[in-house]
């Protein structure tokens, strides 16, 4: 019995020591790998920026590209540079992508990955200047059940073929979320496509209207006011009345109008409160509210204005 | 030679801006956004500080007061960030930030602005 106990204790002790050693080795390996990735990314970034700044147009050489994970580091570096800047020499970046076959390599990774991992590779493809063969292969991912995969497949096609961008955005199945609209706005701000807000805001497509309203909000286009007032009267699940109302607030336009009153009357209690919070953020006077809301609701606005929350909402 | 400090916790963004300013005739140093930034600014009087986040300005620590000694116009403070909310930009400018640029940023434009601001300050 005692012998059995000793054997069990020794075995469990050995197992604990073995597992601890394994954990330590894995941790050291991960740390070393992370350090290697970080050093390699810095080196690649230096090479890319030197090539871009030199203006010679020669495709640079990247060391250690055959090592595992190096192509991903290069793709992430190029994507990082492209997404954080505009006005760079896209021709040179396109040549780098083509020379090292980054688009084809990412496409293979997309094919074999699943879920969020697939979406991540697609997001990289959407930012890189890819070859002509890539957009048609995105069609199958546009039908994916995963929302992120669907959206980044769309962004890959849109980035690769800017002339067909508006048609593709309009054809997208389902409404864009706020973060998706923000992603599209970032793409537009990189100067990928000259955009006129009017056809977007007046478009029959809900998604294009959302993008158009976002353009109006971000660039403070006050001339869009008549178009926004027209949108306020829209009803139904895919009407943009509420968003047009928030856009009017963002532009600090007068809200005491018949169209605005009609639109506010249609809002649910939670939407009305959200509107009041946004109005407080946009510094509207409480007097404006007396024309739009009843006294009990106006009291809520007063509490926001008088409290520290005004700075936080 | 003018001294520029780039502060960010994101190593990639920090390195990108540093490389973009490589052609500028200045000594460029990098730091993290937190205590390291304040420590360096307390030790060295920089001519320009480029902060790649807005959060350090809204943590209630009066960062500009710590970066810029009283009565001096130096360092010129630039903020580069993804935020474009009007209130955020106005709040930053009101608390003493000299220039606010949103990402994505044109590196040529950034370089030109830095060079012009350093020239205006006679550096």
Boltz contact constraints between the chains, C-beta under 6 A:
constraints:
  - contact:
      token1: [A, 42]
      token2: [B, 15]
      max_distance: 6.0
  - contact:
      token1: [A, 45]
      token2: [B, 15]
      max_distance: 6.0
  - contact:
      token1: [A, 49]
      token2: [B, 19]
      max_distance: 6.0
  - contact:
      token1: [A, 80]
      token2: [B, 12]
      max_distance: 6.0
  - contact:
      token1: [A, 84]
      token2: [B, 103]
      max_distance: 6.0
  - contact:
      token1: [A, 84]
      token2: [B, 104]
      max_distance: 6.0
  - contact:
      token1: [A, 85]
      token2: [B, 104]
      max_distance: 6.0
  - contact:
      token1: [A, 85]
      token2: [B, 107]
      max_distance: 6.0
  - contact:
      token1: [A, 86]
      token2: [B, 104]
      max_distance: 6.0
  - contact:
      token1: [A, 86]
      token2: [B, 106]
      max_distance: 6.0
  - contact:
      token1: [A, 87]
      token2: [B, 106]
      max_distance: 6.0
  - contact:
      token1: [A, 189]
      token2: [B, 104]
      max_distance: 6.0
  - contact:
      token1: [A, 190]
      token2: [B, 104]
      max_distance: 6.0
